[in-house]
């Protein structure tokens, strides 16, 4: 496992990117961006023959440890700015993903129902939670925010992960 000290020797964090401070191979130029975008959309960097996710290296450099899960707050997989990264659990990380890929409302957990109304629903711990259909988009958004908050608060109170 790479250490913070070693990562700081290798990289600078500049505008959400890792930049090489040293040339570890012929094809690596000092000052060039480190890593390539993988099939999953995340930036991966090879250090001493091992692949690392760039956002984990940025977090290590900035905070001194590498959590097992890191959330990109703005949901942009290539934005590895330290202010855009936060440690989380797997389920917390999933919360920040859009539930519906074709969500045309632009509001998390709210999508247009075939009836023309706005449906509020989301998932927690592999369970679907349905909150109803609403004529008004603003009301549906408020219901979605409140429902997610209540479910997550109740889970915390009960000690459920």
N, C-alpha and C positions, 0 to 999 in steps of 0.2 A: 504494500500500500504506500502510495506517495505521501510525503509529509508536507506540511505547510512551508517549511523552510526550503525544501527542494523545489516545490512549485513556484515559490517566489524567486528562486534563482533562475528558473526557466522562463517565466512569463511575467508580463505586465498586463493589467486589465485596462483596456482603453475602449471607451464607448461601447461597452457590452461585448467586446471581443477579447480573446486572449492573443497576445502578441509575443512572438519569440524574442527573448533577451539573449539567447545563445544559439549557435548553430549546432544542432545535435546530429545532423546528417548533411550530405552534399546538397540535397534539394531544399534544405531549410535555410532561409536567409534571415538574419537578424532584422527585426522590425516588421516581418511579414505576419499576417494573421495565421494563427495556429488552427489546425483542424479542417475537417470536411463535413459537409452535411450528409448524414446517413439516410437510408431509405425511410426511417421513421421520422425524419425532419429535424432531429437533434444534431448539434455539432459534436463530433467525436474527435478526440486528439490522441495520438499515439505517443506514449512516453516510455522509453526503454522496452519496447515490444509489447506494451500493455495498452489497451484502449480505455480511455476515460471520457465520460460525458463532460463537455466543456463547462456546463453550468455547475457541475459538482466541483470542478477545479477552481472556478471563480469563487464559489462559496468557501472552499477550503482556504484559499488565499486571503479572503476578506475576514473570515470568522474563526479560522484555526481548526475546524473539523469538517468532516464530510458526512452529512446526514444521508440515510438510505433513500429518502424521498425528498425532492425539492419541487416546489410549485413555481411555475412562471406566472406571476400575478396577472400579466396582460395576455396570457395564453399564447404568446408568440415564442415558439420553440427556439428560435435563433437569437432572441433578445436576452443575452446573458449578463446584462447590467446587474451589478450587485443589489441595487435597489428594487429590482424586478423579481428577485428570488427570495423564497421563504421556505424554511423547513416545514414538513408536514407529514401526516400519515398517508397511506395509500388512499384511504377513503376520502380524506380531506382534499387530496390532489384531484380525485375524480369529481368532487363537487365543483371545481373551477372549470371543468370541461362543459361544453354545451351538451345538453341532453339530446336535443334533436339536431341532426346534421342539417336538415333543410328548414331550420327555424327561420322563417321570414319575418317574425315579429321583432327580432333583435333583442328579445328579453329572455333571459335564462328561465327555463321551466315553464314558459308560456308559448303555446303554438296555436295556430289557426286550426280549428276543428272543421270537419266536413260540413257541419251545420252552419258555418259562417261565424260561429262564436269563438271565443278564446278559451282554450282548455289549459288549466293549471295542473301539472302532474310532474313528479320527479321520482327518483329512486334513492333509497338508502338501504345499505346492507342487503342488496339483492331483492328488495321489496319495492313494489310500485306503490306510490302514494298519489291518489287522485283527489283533487280538491274541488273540482267542479268546472262548469262552463259559465262564461261571463260575456255579456254584451259589450262591456267597456274594457278596452285594453289597459287603461290606467288602473282600474279596479283589479283586473287579473294580475297585473304586476305587483300590486300591494299585497294581494292574497298570497302570491308565490313567495314573496320576501318573508312575510309573516309566518307562513307554514314551514318554510325551511328553517327559520330561526327557532320556532317552537319545537320542531322535531329534533334539531341539533341540541337545543337546551335540555330537552327531556333526556336525550341519550347521555348527555354529560352528567346530569343529576343521578341517573341510574347506573352510571359507570359502564355503559355499553359502548363498545368500540365500533 
